[in-house]
Amino acid sequence: MEPPAEHVHWLFATGFLLLGLCLLARAVVGAEVWDRRAWRAYLWPSLLFGLGVFMWPVMVFFTNSTIHMVAHGAWAQTMMLAGAAELGLVRGKLHNRAWHLAFPLALAVSGIALLVHEQNGWLFARAAFLHHALGWAALVGAVFPTLAVLQPRRRAWPAGVALTLVVLSVFLFADRDVAPIFGHLSQRAGVAHR
Amino acid sequence: MSTQLVTERAATRTRSARARLVGLLGPMTMLGGVAWAFLQPYRITLLHPHGEGFWWLLVEPPLLVVGVGLVFALFVAPGLIEDLEQD
């Protein structure tokens, strides 16, 4: 009764898309306007925390090797840490702005984990290509939230964070378990899906 | 025309441009999902459900994109635009 792996990617893509849209709107209107309603201030950190929580069952049910398990566990932990840090800042339990760095940490760890746990080359199959693309996008995207902490008045950096999440969502939606990429599919990948 | 008036009008224009942009995020996302459904109709298994399993019928990626746009447009954008216009 477990969903196929690509369905899990698509469900996470949905979460990342909503998160990206919220952060994009926040970047457009500014944090001050966004945080004017309490529920809205909690919305995106809660989403991030929730995505981290949902990563645990993925780690338990969908990992077929130790490195897969470590990678998914690292994502779960860092996403929950980033969500919890932002929730703590919104609630006023945390005061140091350095806690905002938990978000770029989550992106960087996710990027590294994606690149490390994908052991096939870029053109092995679509899933392999997307894991490489996702890994590099997350790793490069981690620069935006870091700069947003260092230069809080610049609106370009929060917009960069939001667009990074939208790009990650598009990549996740494009995932298919065994499908060709740019016409290439390794003979060892298995039978192509639609 | 006084400098203060010009500044206030420029600020109002910026606010309304931002409000329009926020208002467009949901519909544009929905449009993306609909366009995807037309480009790859086979991704919507509900259109040809015979022989499909539970998960293939439940998780329809283009409809998920439309759903996200709808949720944003109905539940997030209106309040945000209201707050922006009161600013």
HADDOCK unambig.tbl for C-alpha pairs under 7 A between the chains (distance, minus, plus):
assign (segid A and resid 3 and name CA) (segid B and resid 55 and name CA) 5.75 0.50 0.50
assign (segid A and resid 7 and name CA) (segid B and resid 59 and name CA) 6.58 0.50 0.50
assign (segid A and resid 10 and name CA) (segid B and resid 61 and name CA) 6.39 0.50 0.50
assign (segid A and resid 14 and name CA) (segid B and resid 64 and name CA) 6.35 0.50 0.50
assign (segid A and resid 14 and name CA) (segid B and resid 65 and name CA) 6.71 0.50 0.50
assign (segid A and resid 14 and name CA) (segid B and resid 68 and name CA) 6.92 0.50 0.50
assign (segid A and resid 18 and name CA) (segid B and resid 68 and name CA) 5.91 0.50 0.50
assign (segid A and resid 25 and name CA) (segid B and resid 22 and name CA) 5.83 0.50 0.50
assign (segid A and resid 28 and name CA) (segid B and resid 18 and name CA) 6.26 0.50 0.50
assign (segid A and resid 29 and name CA) (segid B and resid 18 and name CA) 6.48 0.50 0.50
assign (segid A and resid 29 and name CA) (segid B and resid 84 and name CA) 7.00 0.50 0.50
assign (segid A and resid 33 and name CA) (segid B and resid 83 and name CA) 6.54 0.50 0.50
assign (segid A and resid 33 and name CA) (segid B and resid 84 and name CA) 6.48 0.50 0.50
assign (segid A and resid 34 and name CA) (segid B and resid 80 and name CA) 6.82 0.50 0.50
assign (segid A and resid 173 and name CA) (segid B and resid 61 and name CA) 6.81 0.50 0.50
